[in-house]
Amino acid sequence: MRLQKNHMESIRNIAIIAHVDHGKTTLVDKIMYHCQLFRENENTGDLILDNNDLERERGITITSKNVSVVYKGTKINIIDTPGHADFGGEVERVLNMADGVCLLVDAFEGPMPQTRFVLQKAIDLGLKPCVVINKVDKENCTPEEVHEKVFDLMFELGAEEWQLDFPTVYGSAKNNWMSEDWQNVTTSIEPLLDMVVNHVPAPKVSEGTPQMLVTSLDFSSFTGRIAIGRLERGTLRENMPVSLVKRDGSITKSKIKELHTFEGLGRKKVAEVHAGDICALVGIEGFEIGDTIADFENPEALKSIAIDEPTMSMLFTINDSPFFGKEGKFVTSRHIKDRLTKELEKNLALRVSETDSADKFMVFGRGVLHLSVLIETMRREGYELQIGQPQVIIKEIDGQKCEPIEELTIDLPENVSGKAVEFVTVRKGEMLSMEPRGERMIIKFNIPSRGIIGLRNQLLTATAGEAIMAHRFIGYEPLKGDISGRINGSLISMENGKAIPYSINKLQDRGKFFVDPNEDIYEGQVVGENSRADDLVINITKTKQLTNFRSAGADDKTRIVPAIKFTLEEALEYIQKDEYVEVTPKSIRLRKILLSENDRKRFKNAMV
């Protein structure tokens, strides 16, 4: 037992939490270099952890990662967490594996909405916070003020005295230094690692039979699903028989084939694991996140994880446009169903329900970002699908219809703040506070979730791309009344064919176009936005009538405005009730659900 105790003291489990873009992943990278996980010549310059394409492009972490380093004989298991509230399901789970958190705050921006969101979860779980004030090399930053704000925030979130007594280091992760005094620039990030070793408690170990909560999972095509979690007590060995206690209390017997612990970026196969360490188990069948792996004879379950409820739904259906199957490999409803079922295994906050039609599925998630990341991933894997307009989930509480409300924070230049307030108020938002920060303004609102759909687009246009918007879910409140949607109607193609430059030029005064000249289009596709409120059916496949007479130089005068191209989120936020977004590996198109104009008229008359 004594030996095990010593083994325990030399482990630290820590999660790194922060607002989006405050430097979590960069810091973990620097820690890995410091602890010499790489040789000098292997410095790739890229963020090693954000290894999926989507994460790299958007510069955000989506799934949490485990890394482990050894510093002065102590093994530190580091968990990098996502900063976006849309991935709250992710954060919640991984914090269960940690004993302390490293809260990273930007020295200029101070604590932001998502900081608050993740910190709340960490304090509730009783974790010890260590604070890192990052980016002190920025101009006009105020590290001392930020330190005060962090303290106030913790106090506000109900932290206990031992949590409020937090150690702090200052520095710049990008420039690779940390120090206890921000004016004293050092040459390494050792002060940070020393803080972790000295202040984060070693994992608590209780005596008894083995217990481990499955908090994450991985998949290998060779060995199948791998359960990851922190061993709370006891010892696990290779080939040991165990019980799997499900969420509903049912028990199945299983056997561990292999055991792995984390080492650097990879895993190392071991013969046994002691309590306190984070490990991966191969060979357990049929487990889900939140299940407990326990003793074979006397299984005792651990408390399962509570997951944030979804607040938004979208309809996923097969691609039935005239262009289906041109680009994608997986186009049938069977393919889509299997892929969504696979996603459910690891994406906790996701729900999928069947509809009355075999090829349509309702998918529920935390927000537009959460669902669009899934759609984008599917698209890159070669799926074709169509998505309906995002809808918020309305619940009935005490006989009253209630909708999800979120706290929205907008950070933007002071001279355009009036515009932003106007936009949010129209969408039934209520202003809570407004504070200047240098030349910028930080405004907080409470706003219904449905008011956020499409808001980002408007704000970015009005502020010339300067606005930064973040929101987090607060709870359900009574319905706020109607919110006006998009005012402009759609320009709809009349025929299948190629978009002819001559026709586009002649129709430019009718609105803005979303298709380039010579692009293939089909009947019923939304090819642009009408400058008026109603939909207009146009023919842009018509070519010029050729005659013998020519006027010199008349053809040179065509100036076509470049087409507007939507990202996936923008397209989802843009569409109306009677439209779909068609998503294929190479293109994103907007279309009417009913492609033929006669069908649309018939449907409209039937509704009247």
N, C-alpha and C positions, 0 to 999 in steps of 0.2 A: 504493500500500500504506500509505503514511504516513497518508493521509486516513482509510483504513479503521481504522487503529489508534486515531486520535483519536475516531472514531465509537464505537469499542468502549469506550473509557474512560468514556464518559458513559452507560453502561447498568448497572443493577444488577437482578439477578433474585432476588427473595426470597420465601420461603414463610412464612406465619404459622402456627405450630403451637401447640397447647395442648390441655388437657383440655376436656371439654365445659363450656360455660358459664363459662369464665374470661375471656371478652370478646374473642375474635378478631375476630368480624365487626364489633363496635362500634368496635374500634380502626381497622379498615380504613375504616369510614365516616368517622371523624374525620380520617384522613389525607387522604381525598378532599376533605373540606370545606376543610382547611388549604391544600391545593394548588389551591384555587378551581376545582374542577370544576363547582361549582354557584354560581349567584348567591345572594346573601343570602336572597332571598325564596323560594328553592326548598327551604329546609330542611324536609323532610317529616316529620322526627321518627321515621320508621320505619327499620328497617334496610334499606338499599337493596339489599344484596347477596342477602339471603335472599328471593329474589323469588318462590319458588314457595309456594303456599298451605300445603303440608305443612310446609315449613321454618318458616314464620311461626308456625303453630299450635304446633308442638312446641318452637320456639325452638332448633332445632339446624340446623347446616349439613349437607346431605346430599351435594350435588355441589360440587366445588371450582369457584371462579370466578376469572377473570383480570381484573385491573384494572391500569391503568397511570397513573402521575401523573408530572408533571415538577416537580422540586424543585431550585432553584438551578442550573438548566441540566443536571441529571442526570435521565435517564429511569429511573424505578423501576417495574419490573414486579412487581406484588404478586399472590401466589396465596393465596387464602383456602382453608384445607383443612378437611375435617370432623374433629371431635374423636373421634367414636365408633369404637371398634376394629372394629365391624361393617362400617365402610366402609374397611377397611384397603387394599383394592384401589385405592381412590380416592387415598389419601394417597401410597402408594408411587409411583404413576404421576406425580403432579404434582411430587413432590420431584425427579424427574429433570430438571425444567426450571429448577430454582433453583441459585444458587451459594452461597446462605447462607440460614439460617433465623432467624426471629425467634421466640424461645420465650417464650410469655406464661405467667406463673404468677400465681396468685391469692395476694396477700400474707397471707391468713389461712390458706388451705387448704394452700398449698405444693404441691410436685409430687404429682400424683395418677396413678392407673394408666394413664390414656390418655396423660398427658404422657410417661410412660415409653415407651409403645408407639411414639408418633410420633418421639420423640427418638432412640430406638434406630435407627430407619430412617434418620434424618438423619445420625447419626454414622457409620453404616456406609457411607453414600454419600460421606463425606468433605466435608460441608458446614460452613461456618463458622457457629457459633451466636452470636446476640446475645440477651441476656436482657432481657425487660421484666417487671418486677414490678408487676402491676396491682392496682387496688383498695386502694391504701394508705390510702384515707380510711375504710376499715371500722374498726369498733371492735376492740380487742384484737388487731390484726394485728401480725405480727412480721417486718417486711421483711428485717432482717439475718439472722435464723435461716433464713428461706426461701432467701436467697442462698446460705448455707452448704449447705442441703439440695440445691439445684440443682447445686452444685459436686460434692457427694458422689455425686449421681445420675449425673452425666456420667462421673465417675471410674469408678463401678461399671459403666457401660455400655461401658467401654473406649475413652474418648475420648483422642485424642492431645494432646500438650502444647499445640500451637497452638490446639486446640479448647477446652482447659481455660482458656486465657487469654482469657476472653470478656468483652466490655464489658457493663455493666448500666445500665439507666435505671429509675427508679421513677416511679410516677404513677397517675393515674386516667383511663382512656380515656373513661369516662362524663362526667367533669367537664372533659375536654379539656385536661389538662396532663401534662407529663412533665418529669422533672428528674434530674440525676445524684445528687442527695442527697434522700432522701425527705422530709426535714423542710422542705426549701426549695420551697414551692409556686410554680410558674411560671405563666405565662399562656397557654402554647401547647404543642404537641407537637413543637416544633422539635428539642429535644435528641434525640428518638428518630430523627428523619429524618437528623440530622447523624451519629448513630451508624451508621446504615445506610450512608450514603455513605462514611464514613471507614473502616469496618471490613469491610464485605462486599466480597469481591474482585470486580473486573470480570470478565466472562466470559472464560475462557481460549480463545484462538483458535489453532488449528493451521492450517498452510498446507495447501492441497490442494483436491480437488474437493468439491462441495457434499455435505453429509450432514445429514439431519435425522431424528430418531426421532419417530414419531407417538405422542404421549403422551396426547392427548385428542381428542375429536371433537365436532362440533356438526352440527346439521342445519338446513337451510333449505329450505322447500318450493319455493323458486325455483331454487336452484342445486344442491340435493341435499346429499350429505355433505361436510363441511368437515374437513380434517385440521389439527390444531393441534400445535405442538411447538416446540422451540428449535433454531434452526439452529446446528449444532456448528461447521461450517467452510464456507468458500466463500461464494458469493453466489447468491441465487435471483432470477430476473427473470420478469416477466409473459411468457406464451406460450412459456416455455422447455420443451423436451422433457426429461423426467427418467425414471429407472428406479425402479420400486417393488420393493424386495426384501422378500419375505414372510418370515414366521417360519421357514418350512420351507426357505428358501434359494432358492425359485423366483423368477424375475424377470419382471415385466411392464413394458412401456413405456407411458409416459403423458405428459400435457402439462399444465403449470400454466396455467389460464385466467386466474385472478386471484390477487393477493397482498394480504393485509391484515395490518396490525400493530395492536396494541391501543392505544387512546387513550381514557383515561378509562374509562367503562363500555362504550363502544362500540368499533367497529373502524374503521380508516381504510384506504382502498384505496391501495396504493403501487406504484411501478413496480419497485423492487427492495428486497431485504432483505439486510443484511450479517450475518455470523456473530455469534452472541451474543444476537440479539434473538429474542423469542418471536413467531411469526407463524401466520397461518391460510391454508391453501391451498385454492382452489376448483378443481374440475375433475378431481381425481385419482379414478379409479374403483377400486372393489373393494379398498380398503385396510382394514386392521384396526389396532387399537392394538398397538404393539410392532413394526410394520413400519418399514423405513427408506426414506426418499426420498433417492436418490443420483444420481450423475452418469449421464448418458444412455449414454456410451461405456464408462466403466470403473466400474461400480457397486461400492461397498464398503459392506457392511452394518455397522451398529452393533450392540452387544450388546442383545438384547431384554430386556424387563422380566419379572422373575419375579413371579408373582402368588400371593397367599395361597390355599391350597386351601380349598374349602368344607368346612364341618363339620356342616351340617344339611340335611335334605331335607324337602320337603312335597309332597303330592300335589295337583295342580291338576286340577279336572275341570269339565265344563259343569254349569250349574244345571239339575237335573231335578226340582226340587220342584214341588208344585202351583201355586206362585206364579211360575213362571219367566216372563220376558219382560214382567212388569208394569211394571218400572221401568227396565230397561236397554235400550240400543240394540244392544249386541254380545253375543249369547248363544250362538252356535254354536261348535263346537270349532275350526272354521277361524279364526274371529276371534281366539280365545284363542291359538292356535298362532302366528298372524302377529304378534300383539302380543308374545309371549314372544321370538320370533326377533328382533324389532326391539330389544328390551331388551338382548339379548345383545351387540349391537354396541357399546354404550357401558358396560354394567355388567360390569366385568371379572371380578369374583369369582363371577359367576352361571354356572350350568351348567343345561342343560335336556336331559332324555332322554325318548324316547318309551317308552310301555309297550305291553303286548300289546293294550290297548284303544285305539281311535282317538281317544276323547274324554278320555283321561286322560294327564297329563304329570307326570313327576317333576321338580321344580325344586330345585336345590341352591344353598345360599347360606351366608353367614358366620354367621348367627344369626337369631333370631326377628325382631329389629329390621330387619335387612337385607331379609328377605323381606316383612315386613309393610309396609314403605315401598313396595315394588313393588305389593303387593296394593291398598294404599290409593290409589296413583296410578291403577291400572287401574280401581278402583271409581269414582273421580271422572271418569274419561274415559267412563263409561257402560257398563262391562263387568259382566256377571253371572257369578259362578263359585262353585265350592265348594272348600273346602280341607280336606284331611285332617290328622290329628294330626302335629305336627312330630316328626321322627325324627333322632337323631344318626347320623353315618356311622361305622360300625364297620369298621376295617381289620384285615387279618391281617398281623402283623409277626413274622417268624421262627416261624411256626406258632402264635403266640399271638393271641387276639382282643384288639385294643386299641381304646380309645375316646378322643375328644378331652378333654383336661383344660384347665381355665381357672383363671386366678388371679382370685379374686373379692375385691373390697374393699367393705366396707360401712361407711358413715359414719352413726352414729345416736346418739340420746341415751343417756347412760350407764345410766340406770335400766332400759332395755329390752334392754340388750346380751345378757343371759343368754338371753332368748327367741330372739334371732337365732342365737346359737351353737347352740342346741338344734335349730332348724330346719335349719341347714346340716349339722350332724353327721348328722341322720337321712338326709340326702340324700348321704351318703358324702363330706362335705367334711372336709378336715383343716385345723385352725387353724395358721397360720404365726406370726402376731404380733398383739398387741393394744396399742394405745397411746392414752392419753387425750389429748384436745385440747380444753382448756376443759371445757365440760360434756358434750362429745361423745366418743364412742369410735370409733377407726378400727380395724377388725378385718380381717385378711387371711386368706384360705383358699385351698387348692387344691381344686377341686371338679370332678367330671365335668360336661361340657356338658349332659348330660340332666338333671342335678340342678338346673340353673338354670331349666329350663322350669317355669314356674308358681311359682317362688320369689318373684319380685318381688311378686306378689299377696299371698302369705302375709305377707311382711315388712311391706308397707305397712299391712295390716290390723292386725298385731300392734303396730306402732309408731305407729299413728294418722297414718300418712302421712309420718312424719319421716325414714324411712331413705332414704339415697341409695346406690344400688348401681352398681358399675361392674365389668366383667370383661374380661379379654383372653385370647386363646388362647395356650397355652404349647406344647403338643405332644401326642403320643399316648402313653398309658400302658396297661398291661394292664387289662382290664375289672374294675370294682370290685364287681360283684354287683348284686343287685336293689335298686331304689329303689321304695318304695311310692308309688303315685300318689295320686290323689284318693280319699278314703275314701267320700264320700257318693255315693249313686246319683242317677239323674235322674228327674224327673217328666215323663212323656211324655203328650202329648195323644192322646186316643182317637179324636176325630173332627175333621172340618173344620168351621169355623164361627167365630163371634165369642166371645171370652172374656167370660163373663157375670159381673158383679161378685158376684152372689148366690152363684154356685158357688165363686168364688175365696175368698170370705169363709169358706165352710163348710170349705174344705180348707186353711186357713192353717196349721193345726197339723201338717200333713204335711211342711211344708218352706218354702223361700223361692221366690218366683216371679220369673220374668224377663220376664213379659208384663204389660202394663197392661190394666185392664178395657176391654172393647169393641175390643180389638186383634184383627185377623184372624189365625187360627191354622189349622194343618192337622194331619192325622193323622200321628203319628210325629215331630212337632216337640218339641224339649226345651223345656218351658215353665217348668221350675223345678228346684231341687235338693232331693232327698229328704232328710229328716232322718236316714234310715237308710242302710245300705250298698247295698241292692239297688235296681234300677229299679222304678218304680211307674207303671202306666198309669192316668191319671185322665181324667175327663170334666169339663172346665170350660166346656162349651158348653150345659149343662143349665139351663133357666130354672125359675123357681119355679112350683109348681102353684097355680093361682089358685082359691080357693073363695069362697063368699059371706061366710065368717066372717073378721073382722079383729080382731086384738088391737091396741088403741091403742098407737101408738108403737113397735111391735116392729121396724118397718122402718128406724127411724132409727139403729139401733145398729150398723150395719155399719161397721167400721173396717178399711180395707184398707191393709196395709203397702205403701209404694211399691215398685215393681218394681226389681230390680237390673239395671242396664244395663251391658253390657260394652263396653270399647273393643276394637278389632280384636286387639291383642296379648293382652289378657286372655282373649278368647274362644279364641284359638289355644292358649293355655297351659292353658285349662280343659278342653277336650274330651278324651274317652276315645278308645280305638282304634276303637270302632264308631260314632263320630260324625263329622259334618262341620260346618264353619262355612259357612253360606250367606252370600255377600257380594254385595249388590246396591247400586246407587248410593245408595239411601236407607236401607237397613236391614242389620243384622247379625243373623242368626238361627242358633240351634243346632238340629241335627236328628240323628236316627238315620240311619245309611246305609240300613238297610232300614226303610221307613216302616210297613209293616203288622205288627201284633203277631204274626200267624200266621207270617209270613216269618221274623221274628226267632226265634220258638220253633223253627221247622223247622231254621234254621241252627245254633241252639244244640245241638239234638239230633244233628244231623249231625256236629258237632265232637266230641261225647262219644264 
